[in-house]
Amino acid sequence: MAFDFKKEYKEFYMPKSKPSIVTVPSMNYIAVRGKGDPNREDSEYKAAIGLLYGIAFTIKMSKMGDRRIDGYFDFVVPPLEGFWWQEGINGIDYAHKERFNWISVIRLPDFVSKTDFDWAKEEAARKKKMDLSKAEFFTYDEGLCVQCMHIGPYDDEPTTVELMHRLADEQGYTPDITDQRMHHEIYLSDARKTAPEKLKTVIRHPVRKNKPVRAAVGRSHTVEYFESASP
């Protein structure tokens, strides 16, 4: 039976619809970077998806050819994911999708080295007659995050994000979105075949633990409290 990342790593791919804190290890991905509204028919984003799957299935089906990847095991191609940001704001403004910057990714099994990736990229370009120059081997160490399963349209995500940030605040964490730590989505539904109200998307935001602050009380006592994530 093919190895299914969603089933084997449920803590990362199948969280509950109630927010939780999770530590995500470093992972390798096939990645394509781009800009703009992903919903446009001629968008860079839709073109990028074809590039990602072209390489992913070349690696998966390498067992049928002459190439033998060390440590290979059969696997279900992991779901499409995306890292998203917009210049000048801390978070996502869903009203201005044309301002999106994104890195669209598919996770690679750990047995895939950079050398194996380069071979698959060249092989897919040759067999499928594709320009794969934008595809890259991408390593991302996500670390401490708050995450939640969002069920419904993508435009309704702010409600789920608000719940995530509230839970983080209650447990002593602060959202930590930076140039290196981004809004992350994992798409468990095919938007072409699924009704918007039934779409399942894992939303993940980086967080950091609040630093304790010590304040003097009277002459000989101190009180330790934590910075709040609330504005």
SULGIVEN-V299790 format. One line per field, one symbol per residue. psi: psi as a letter, one per 20 degrees, with the letter a starting at -180 (. if undefined). A space follows every 10 residues. Layout:
psi->???
This chain:
psi->pqpohhhhmh hhilrrjpqq pqoprpqqqp qpqarroiiq hkqhghhhgh gghggghggg jhiiahpopp jpqqqpprqq rppqrppiqn bpoiimhijp qqopqpqqqh iorhggghgh ghghhghjlq okhiqqoppp nhbprprqop oaqhijhhgg hghghggggh jkqpqlpahi orppqpoiqo ihipqhijpp pppppqrqpq pqppppobhj qqpprqqqiq .
